[in-house]
């Protein structure tokens, strides 16, 4: 007799990029319907996830749910245990801390293991700061690269900035990256100092929030006006 494939599904669940109040405008009601059917979640921080689920009025009491923490120190053997319910036919959710799971966000190891074992992976629609920034920048959306976090060392950072400018010219490729919010201002200063005046810089801040700002200017123009980016989630994009 042919063995039936596993029935459990791994749902990849986006969350808001800021206040939970924006949930109705950034993802469909279908997401909430799916979330309400789940009682097990792989999460980056349990506290934030509990608050999010409470805000969505999950019908199951929070204390009756199961949360598996996922961070840089989580061992593969522990991640493997997180998927036990999928084998038993029960679906679970991979819940992002902010935005979309697995894109500039942990979780890819969970998805990798699920794929290897033949489980169904279902990514749900939701906000992704990188794509929103790219959409609003006016830059090339056909050829782009996301670098994640750039080097902290000043000399390495300058080298990386020059490399990115070279890729813009050689490949007509949009360059995207992020920084830890408290270092945003120093990153902006380095870009204004290290890039050519004609290079275009888009600064996309507080995406999907009431204070959202997506501004594209040349480096030369940015030198005349410095934005306040301190502790504000920001995506930087370079192009020419």
C-alpha positions as CSV (number, residue, x, y, z in Angstrom):
1,X,0.0,0.0,0.0
2,X,1.3,3.5,-0.9
3,X,2.0,5.6,2.1
4,X,-0.1,8.8,2.1
5,X,1.9,12.1,2.2
6,X,2.0,14.1,5.4
7,X,-1.0,16.3,5.9
8,X,0.4,18.9,8.1
9,X,1.3,22.3,6.5
10,X,3.9,24.8,7.5
11,X,2.3,28.3,7.1
12,X,4.7,31.2,6.7
13,X,3.0,34.1,8.5
14,X,3.9,37.7,8.0
15,X,3.3,40.3,10.7
16,X,3.0,44.1,10.7
17,X,6.2,46.2,10.3
18,X,5.2,48.3,13.2
19,X,2.0,48.9,15.2
20,X,-0.5,46.0,15.1
21,X,-3.1,48.6,14.3
22,X,-2.0,48.4,10.6
23,X,-2.8,44.7,10.3
24,X,-6.1,45.3,8.5
25,X,-4.4,47.3,5.7
26,X,-1.3,45.1,5.2
27,X,-2.6,41.6,5.0
28,X,-5.9,39.9,4.0
29,X,-8.5,38.5,6.4
30,X,-7.6,35.1,5.0
31,X,-4.4,35.3,7.0
32,X,-6.4,35.7,10.2
33,X,-8.6,32.8,9.3
34,X,-5.6,30.6,8.9
35,X,-3.9,31.8,12.1
36,X,-7.1,31.1,14.1
37,X,-6.8,27.4,13.1
38,X,-3.3,27.1,14.4
39,X,-2.1,26.5,18.0
40,X,1.6,25.8,17.4
41,X,4.0,28.5,16.3
42,X,7.8,28.8,15.6
43,X,8.7,32.3,16.7
44,X,11.7,34.6,17.2
45,X,10.3,36.1,20.4
46,X,7.5,34.5,22.4
47,X,6.4,37.7,24.0
48,X,5.9,39.6,20.8
49,X,4.1,36.7,19.2
50,X,1.7,36.3,22.1
51,X,0.8,40.0,21.9
52,X,0.2,39.7,18.1
53,X,-2.0,36.7,18.4
54,X,-4.0,38.3,21.3
55,X,-4.5,41.4,19.1
56,X,-5.9,39.2,16.4
57,X,-8.4,37.7,18.9
58,X,-7.2,34.1,18.5
59,X,-10.1,31.9,19.8
60,X,-7.7,29.7,21.7
61,X,-6.3,31.0,25.0
62,X,-2.7,32.0,24.7
63,X,-1.6,29.8,27.6
64,X,-2.9,26.7,25.7
65,X,-0.7,27.4,22.6
66,X,2.7,26.0,22.0
67,X,5.6,28.3,21.0
68,X,9.0,27.2,19.7
69,X,11.7,29.8,19.9
70,X,14.0,30.2,16.9
71,X,17.2,32.3,17.1
72,X,20.9,32.2,16.2
73,X,21.6,29.7,18.9
74,X,18.8,27.2,18.1
75,X,20.3,23.8,17.3
76,X,19.2,21.8,14.2
77,X,18.1,18.9,16.4
78,X,15.7,21.3,18.2
79,X,14.4,22.7,14.9
80,X,13.8,19.1,13.8
81,X,11.6,18.6,16.9
82,X,9.6,21.7,16.0
83,X,8.3,19.8,12.9
84,X,7.0,16.8,14.8
85,X,3.4,18.0,14.6
86,X,3.6,18.2,10.8
87,X,4.5,14.5,10.7
88,X,1.4,13.8,12.9
89,X,-0.8,15.7,10.4
90,X,-1.1,19.0,12.4
91,X,-0.3,22.3,10.7
92,X,1.9,24.9,12.4
93,X,2.9,28.5,11.8
94,X,6.2,30.2,11.3
95,X,5.6,33.6,12.6
96,X,7.8,36.5,11.7
97,X,8.8,39.1,14.3
98,X,8.2,41.9,11.7
99,X,7.3,41.6,8.1
100,X,7.8,38.5,6.0
101,X,9.4,35.3,7.3
102,X,12.7,34.1,5.8
103,X,13.4,37.4,3.9
104,X,15.8,39.5,6.0
105,X,14.3,37.4,8.8
106,X,15.1,34.1,10.4
107,X,13.2,30.9,9.6
108,X,14.8,29.6,6.4
109,X,16.2,26.6,8.3
110,X,12.7,25.5,9.4
111,X,11.5,25.8,5.8
112,X,14.5,23.9,4.5
113,X,13.8,21.0,6.8
114,X,10.1,21.0,5.9
115,X,10.9,20.9,2.2
116,X,13.4,18.1,2.7
117,X,10.8,16.0,4.4
118,X,8.1,16.6,1.9
119,X,5.8,18.8,4.0
120,X,3.6,21.4,2.3
121,X,4.9,25.0,2.8
122,X,2.4,27.8,2.4
123,X,3.7,31.4,2.3
124,X,1.0,33.9,3.2
125,X,0.7,37.4,1.8
126,X,1.9,40.3,3.9
127,X,4.2,43.3,4.1
128,X,7.9,43.1,3.1
129,X,9.9,46.2,3.7
130,X,12.4,45.4,1.0
131,X,9.9,45.0,-1.8
132,X,7.9,48.0,-0.7
133,X,11.0,50.2,-0.6
134,X,12.0,48.9,-4.1
135,X,8.5,49.7,-5.4
136,X,8.6,53.2,-4.1
137,X,12.2,54.0,-5.0
138,X,11.9,54.4,-8.8
139,X,14.9,52.2,-9.2
140,X,15.4,49.1,-11.4
141,X,13.0,46.4,-10.2
142,X,14.1,43.9,-12.8
143,X,17.7,43.5,-11.5
144,X,18.4,44.1,-7.8
145,X,20.4,42.6,-5.0
146,X,19.9,42.7,-1.2
147,X,23.1,42.8,0.8
148,X,21.6,42.5,4.3
149,X,23.8,44.4,6.8
150,X,27.0,46.1,5.5
151,X,30.4,45.8,7.2
152,X,30.8,47.8,10.5
153,X,34.5,48.4,10.0
154,X,34.9,51.8,8.3
155,X,37.5,50.7,5.7
156,X,35.5,47.6,4.8
157,X,32.3,49.7,4.6
158,X,33.9,52.1,2.1
159,X,35.1,49.2,0.0
160,X,31.6,47.7,0.0
161,X,30.1,51.0,-1.0
162,X,32.4,51.4,-4.0
163,X,31.7,47.8,-4.9
164,X,28.0,48.5,-5.0
165,X,28.4,51.6,-7.1
166,X,30.5,49.5,-9.5
167,X,27.7,46.9,-9.8
168,X,25.2,49.7,-10.5
169,X,27.2,50.8,-13.5
170,X,28.2,47.3,-14.7
171,X,24.9,45.6,-14.2
172,X,22.3,48.3,-14.0
173,X,21.5,46.7,-10.7
174,X,19.7,48.3,-7.7
175,X,21.7,47.8,-4.5
176,X,19.6,47.3,-1.3
177,X,20.7,47.0,2.3
178,X,19.6,47.7,5.9
179,X,21.3,48.8,9.1
180,X,20.6,48.4,12.8
181,X,18.2,51.3,13.5
182,X,20.5,53.0,16.0
183,X,23.3,53.1,13.4
184,X,21.1,54.5,10.6
185,X,22.4,58.1,10.9
186,X,26.1,57.0,10.8
187,X,25.3,54.8,7.7
188,X,23.7,57.8,6.0
189,X,26.7,59.9,6.7
190,X,29.0,57.3,5.2
191,X,26.9,57.0,2.1
192,X,26.9,60.7,1.6
193,X,30.6,60.8,2.1
194,X,31.6,57.7,0.1
195,X,29.2,57.8,-2.9
196,X,29.6,59.8,-6.1
197,X,27.4,63.0,-6.1
198,X,25.4,61.6,-9.1
199,X,24.5,58.3,-7.4
200,X,20.9,58.1,-6.3
201,X,20.0,57.1,-2.8
202,X,16.5,56.1,-1.7
203,X,15.8,56.2,2.0
204,X,12.7,54.3,2.9
205,X,11.6,54.6,6.6
206,X,8.8,53.4,8.8
207,X,7.1,51.6,5.9
208,X,3.3,51.0,6.2
209,X,3.2,53.3,9.3
210,X,1.5,56.7,9.5
211,X,5.1,58.2,9.5
212,X,6.1,56.4,6.4
213,X,8.7,58.2,4.2
214,X,10.2,57.0,0.9
215,X,12.5,59.7,-0.6
216,X,14.9,59.4,-3.6
217,X,17.5,62.0,-4.2
218,X,21.1,62.2,-5.6
219,X,23.9,62.1,-3.1
220,X,24.6,65.7,-4.1
221,X,21.1,66.7,-3.1
222,X,21.1,64.6,0.1
223,X,24.2,66.6,1.3
224,X,21.9,69.6,1.7
225,X,19.4,67.8,3.8
226,X,20.0,65.1,6.4
227,X,17.0,63.1,7.6
228,X,16.6,61.9,11.2
229,X,16.8,58.1,10.9
230,X,17.7,57.3,14.5
231,X,16.0,54.1,15.7
232,X,13.7,54.2,12.7
233,X,13.5,50.9,10.6
234,X,15.0,51.9,7.3
235,X,15.9,50.4,4.0
236,X,18.6,52.0,1.9
237,X,18.8,51.7,-1.9
238,X,21.4,52.9,-4.4
239,X,21.1,53.3,-8.1
240,X,22.1,55.7,-11.0
